């Protein structure tokens, strides 16, 4: 199994070192390294990674565009200085000679990243030789950096898990620019480290070719399992959100129970651990309070709740409910496109996902990794992909690593559509909403829940969704007509084609929208019929004409 870690190196002190410092193996053991701050172990990174006792007398140490690995730290800095000197700034005058001297401290300005340190660890179960592991590391960093960055790689064999230490210069020897380590910051404060994901994917792909097993980094290794996990996660998030609000506006336990009921939250303090259940969701199994907070498992238990709400001001139930706004911060079980991909389009599979073949016109091809939680294998052997427009995927060119690049989900869908003959299904959010509500009602019926708050809430939402679906169908019809008008103008020569507007793309978009529209129309008709049947059942009950059973909607 392979696992990759990444650290930034920000100062020259982290690159430069006293050669004698870590010759003592006691100072640089793996145990000590795990306990020390990153900044401490990076101060002596080069003597550590080329340590004789860890690398079989340095037989497993190599450099790329490095004249002498013993002097790699200085060579890194010299490369940076050569590029920095071109700006003509950051010079000082040597008073003794009158010569201009470049101030190397300028390299550390603005907390610049001077180098990148990757640790690539392997499991003994892989049964790979140190030489094979070293070669896997070399190929990984070569592909990641396009071969334009100096690096040193040392394979350590002093532990059961053989591992590579790879340090590459952030300065590109060809362009002089810094390696673009891409991290996306979203509005909700979360980050996505695209370059780390790219390094991991490259590492996994190369290691798998040598027979290494790839670590499972997520329990959601199929889209079907992912949706189950998302439902459970969504329930927990909503329960926690409502409880946090109740802890602010409740004076005592009885008051909290009253307001919890108003927020459709069932509470039970009768056992050792408090349990909760959403009454406006198809939640059957209660959620224990201790599972809502890993850091404070007692936070939502009776004793801690009493302490928290003691002394709260009096707030009416009406005000408590009106002031409540639910924010669920889990990733929604959502996708923008569903694509069916045939087996010939798959280069290889792993438990983490699949590598799909991508073409960019004539003679341009490569592979791209799609995580398992976005993939389901169908009964006919094909694969269903569930892609969001703003997803990011790392494309690995089949021949030239300098052509590797990031693709958005939207770009991936376009490429598969144009060159692989795949027709995507563009998902309409309303279709998902209707399916979820129908599924929720049927799930409740399966569990014997045929009336009550949960069922009533689901039917109310379903009626609203049906009304919105009717409007959405009209909107889709108008869009399809408009696209047809654009296509006709291109065919008549009244509109010029370009990379964004061309006949092939428009025809694909029309086909995609027609598929979505037809599915929504079928679901709309089916749901209206089911609602009519349900309303008849309710009317029969209201007239004191009980039925033997409540049928599912679908």
N, C-alpha and C positions, 0 to 999 in steps of 0.2 A: 504494500500500500504506500502511496506517495502523499506527502503533505508539504505544502510550501508556506513559508513565512516571509514577510518583507519588512525591512527597516530602512529608514532614511538616514543618511550620514550628513550632518549639517555643518560641521566645523573641521578645520585642518587638524585640530588636536585629536579628532576621532580617526583621522587617516594616518597622521604621523605617529610615531611611537618610539619608545626606547627599545632597542632590539633585545635587550636582556630581560625585559620585564616579564614576558610570558614564556620564556624558555622553561621556567619552572612549571611542570604540568599540574602541580597542586593549585596554582592560581587560575588556571583556565579549564578546570574540569566542567563537564556539562552541568553538574549539580550547582556549582557556583554561578555559572552563566545564567541559569534559570532564575536565580534569586536576585542577581544584580540588576540595577536599572539599565535600560538599553544604552544610555549614554556612557555608562562605565565600561561595558564590554566592547563598545565600538572604539574606545580610545586606543585599543591595542589590537585592532581587528586583523591586520596583516600578520603579525607574529603569531597570533592565535591560530589563524586558519592554516598556516603553513608549518605548524608545530610538528617536529620530527616524529614524536611518539604517536601522534594521531594519524599520520599520513604515510606510514611505512617508509620512513626515511625520506620523505618528500618525493617519493616516486609517484604519488597521486596528486601532485600539484602542477598546474599548468597555467600559462598566461596567453592572452591573445593581444597581439601588438604590444607586448611588454618585453623589453630587452632583458631585464633581470627581475625576476619575481621578488628577489630580496629587496629590491629598491622600488617596488610597485607604487608605494605611496608617493614617492617623489616624482615618478613618471606621470602619475595622475595629475599632480599639481602643475607639472611642467606643461602638460597639454592644455590645462586651463589657463595658465599664464600666457601661453602663445596666443590663444584666442583673445584674452582680455587686453593684451598689449595693443591690439589693433585699434582700440577705442581712443588711445592717447590720453586717457585719464588715469587717476589713481597712481601718480608718480610722486616721488619725493627726491630731494637733492642730497647726494652724499657730500657732506661739507668737506671731507678730506680730499676727494677726487674731483668734485664738481659734476660727477656723472649723475644721470637720472636713474633712480632705482624704483622698480615697480613694487608697490605695497601689496603683498600677497593677502594681507588681512581683508583687502577689498573683495576677495573671492567669497567671503562669508557674509557680505551685505544682504540685508533683508531676509535673513535666515535661509539662504539659498541651499538647495540640496546638492552636495558635492559628489555623492556617490550613492548607489543603491546596493543593499545587502540582502541577498536571497538565501534562505536556508531551505534546502530540499531534502526531506527525510524519507527514508525507505524502511519498510517492515522486513524483519528477518524471514517472514513467510514468503516474500517474493523470490528468495533464493537467487538473487543477482550477485554477480561478482563485483568487487570494488571498481574494477576497470569498466564494467558495463555502466555502473552508477555514475562514474566520472563522465563517461561519454554522453549519458542522458543529460547530465547537467550542462555539458558543453553545447550540445545541440539546442537545449532549451534557451540558454542565454543568447546564442547566436541568432536564433529565430526572433526572440523578443527584441533584440537591439538592431536587427538587420545587418549585423557584422560591422557596424560603424562606431562601436564603443569599445575601449580597452576593458579587459576584465581579467580577473584572477579567479581560478576555481581550485578548491582543495577538497578532497574527499576524505572524511574522517572515519576511521575504522576502529576507534577506541571504545565504541559502545555497541550494544547489540543492534541498534538501528543505525546502519551506515547512512551518513548524510553528507550532502555537498554544501559547502559555504561558497557562495558566488558573490563577488563584489565587482560591480562594473561602474566605470566612470560616467557621471551624468553628462559630460561634455561629448558631443558628437565630433569625431575626428575629421569628418568630411565637411560638415556645415558649420561647426563651431557652436551650434545651438544646444540648449539643454534638452535632455531626454524628456519628452512630454508624458509625465506620469499623470494619467487622467483620472480625476476624481470628480464626480458630479454631486453637487449639493442641492437637495430639493427644498422646496418652500417649507416643508414640515420639519426641517432641521436634520433630516436623515441624509446620509451620504452613501454613494455607490462607487466603489473603487474599481473602475473599469480595467486599469492596467494590471491590478492584482489578479482579477478574474482572467485576463488574457494570459498572464504568466502561468496561472494554474491550469488553464485549458491546454496550453502548449505543452506543459510538463506532463499532464495526464496522457495526452495523445502520444507523445514520444515514449513515455514509460510503458504504456500499454503495449506498444510494439515489441518491447523487450520482455513482456510477460508479467509486468508488475500489476498488482491489483490496485484499483482506484478506490480511495476512501469514500465512504458514504458521508457526505456533508449535510444531508437533510433527510428526514424521514419521508418527505413528500416526493418520492421518486417516480410517481405517475400522476397524471392530471386527475385521475379519479380519486386517488388517495389525497391529493392536494385539496380537492373540493371538500372532502370530509373533514380534513384538518382545519380548513378555513371556517367551516360552519362552527366547529367547536371553539375555535379561537374568537370568532365573532360573538358567540354567546358570552364567553368570559369577559370580553372587552365591554360589552353592553352592561353586564351585571356590575362590573367594577365601576363603570361610569355612573350608574344610578346610585350605587352605594356611596360613592364619594360625595355625591350631591346630598344624599340623605343624612350623611354624617355632619353636614353643615347646617341643615335646617330642621333637625329633630331635637326635641328637649329630653325625651326619655324613650325607653324601648317601646312602650305602647304607641307613642307618637310616631316613632320610626315605622312600626308595622302598618299604621294607618296610611302614612304617606307612601310607603313602599307599595301597598295595594293600589294606590292612585297612580303609581308609575308602572303598574303591571309587573311588579316584582314580588314573587312569593318568597317569604323568609321562614326558616325553621330553626329555632334555637333549642330544640328539645334534646339534642344529643351532644356528644362531646365537641363535635365540630359543626358550626353553623352551615346550613346548606341553602342554596338559592335556586330559583327557577324563573325564567322569563315567561310571562303569561301571554305575551303578544308575539311569540315566536314558537315554532314547532319543537320546542325543547321538551324532551321526555325525561331524561335522566337529570337529577339534581346536580348542581355544581357545588363542591365543597369550598368554603371560604378560604381554606389554606392554600388552594391552588390558584388564587387570584393574585398573590404577591409572594414571590420567591424570597425577597429580602425580609418581609414581615408577615410570616404565615399566620400569626395571631391577629393581624390588623382587623379582619372582618369576622372575628369570633366574638361571642357575647360579652365577655369580660372587658376586652379592649374597646369594644363599641361603647359600653357604658362610660368608660373613662373619657373617651373622645367627645361624646355629646354632652357630658356634664357641664352645665353653665351656659349652654347655647341659648340665645334669645328666642322668644316665642315668635314663630312664623306660622301663618295659617297654611293648611293643606293646599288651598287654591293658589296661594302665592308660591309655595314650594314647587308645585307642578308647573305653573306658568313660567317660572324662572329657569326651568330645566331645559337645557338644549343638549341633545345627545350627539356626541362626537365619537365615532368608532375609528380608532387609528390602526386597525388591522388592514392588511392589503386585501382589497376586495377580490372575491372570486370572479374575475372579470377577464375578458379578452375582446379584442377588436376584430380579429380575423380567425377563422378556423380553416385549415388547409388539410387536404388529404394528400399525403406523400407516399409514393409507391416504393417498394423495397429497393429497386435499382437506384433510387436517389440517395440511399443511405450507404455511406462508406463503411461505418462500423457502429457497433452498439456497446454501451457499458451500462452498469447499473445506475450511473449518474445521469445518463441521457444518451443522445445519439449525435453522430457526426454526419451532417447532410452535405451532399455534393452541391456546389453552387457554380453556375456558369455566368460569365460576363461576356457575351458575344463569342466570336470565333477564337478558339485557342486560349481563352482565359478561363481558368477554373481553379477550384480549391475546395476547402472544407470549412464548415462552420458548426460549432457545437450548440445544440439546443438542450437545455436542462430537462431532466426527466419529468419534473412537475408540469412542464408545458407539453408533454407528449403522452398519448395513449396508443397502444398497439391494438388495432382492430382485429376482429375475428377473421377477416379475409386476408390478413397479413400486411395490409397497409398501415400507415401511421397517421394519426390525427394530431396536428400541431395547433396549439392555442396561443396566438401571438397578439401582444399589445403593440400599438403604433409606436409608443415611446420606449419599448424594450431596446436593449443594446446587445448586440452579438458581435463576436470577434471572428472576422473572416481571415482564414489562413491560406495564402496563395500557394498553389501547387508547385510553383517553380521559383518564384522570387519573393523572399521574405520582406523586401522593401515595399511590396504591394499589399502586405497585410494591412487590414484596416477595420474600423468599427462600422457596423451597419445597424441602423435603427430597425425596429420591427417592421415599419412601413416599407423601408428599402428592401428588406428580406422578402416580404410578401411580393413586392414588385418584381424582384429578380426571379423568384420561383414561378411567378405567373408568366413572365416574358420568355424565359429560356428553358424552363423545366416543364412547361405545359400544364402547370397546376392552376386550377381556377379556385381562388379563395372565396370563402363565404364570409361576407362582412356581417358581423353580428349587430343586430339592433338591440340596444339595452332593454327596450320594452319586451322583446321576446324572452330575454333572460328573466326579467321580472315576472312575467306571466308563468313561465316554466317553474320558477322557484315557488311561486304562490300555489300553483296547482300541485307541485310536488309536496309542499308543506301540508296542504289539506289532505292529500292522499296518505301521507305518512302518518298524520294524526289518526285518520280512519283506521289504518293498519294497527295502530296501537290501542284502538278502542275508544279514542277520544272523538266523539261525534257532535258534541255541542260544548258550550262554554265560551269563555273569553278568548282562548286561543283560536278556535274555529271562527268565531264571529269577526275577530280582527282580520284574519286571513281573507275571509270573503269580502269584507269591506274594501280591503286593499285591492283585491282582484277586480271588483266592480270598477274602481277608479282606473286600474291599468287597462281594462277593456275599452273604456272611454277614450283614454289617451292613444291606444292602438289604432282606433278608428281614424283619428286625426293624423297619426303617423303614416298610415297607408296612403292617404291623400298626398302627403308631403313627398313620399317616395315616388309616387306616380309622376308628380311634377318634375322631380329631379331626373327621372329616366327620360321623360319627354325632352327636357332641356339638353341632356347629353346627346340624344338622337339628333337634335337640331345642330349641335356643334359638329357632329360627325358628318352630317349632310353638307355643311359649309366647307369642310375640309375636302370632301369628295368632289365638290363643284369648283374648287379652287378659290373660294371666297375667303378662306382662312389658311394661313401658312402653318405648317407643322414645326414643332421644336421638341426639345428633350422632355418638356413637361406636358405639352399638348400635341399628341399625335394620334392617328387613327387606331393603331393597335391598342394603345393604353385606354382610349375611350371605349373601344369595343369590349375590352376586358372589364372595365368599370361598369358598363351597362349590364354585362352578364352577371357580374357579382351582385349588383343591386337588384337585378331581377330575381336571383335565387333568394336573397334575403326577403324581398317583398312577398314572394310566393309562400315562403315559410311562415312569415308573419300573418299573411291572409289566412292560411290553413289553420294556424293556431287561434286566430281571432274567431273564425267560424266555429271551431271546435269548442272554444271556451264559452262563447255565447250560448251554444246548445246546452253545455253542462250547467251553466248558471241558471238557465230556464228550468232544467230538471231539478236543481237544488231548490229554487224558489217554490216549485210545486210541492216538494217535500216539506218545506217550512210551512207553506200555506195549509197543508194537510195536518200538520201538527197543531197549528194555531186553531184549527177547526175541531180540535180534540179527536182527530182521526189518526191514531198512532200507526206508524209503519213498523214492520218487523225488523228492518235493518236500514242503515244509511249506506247507500252505494257510494263508491268512489266517483270522483268527477271524471276520471279517465281510467 
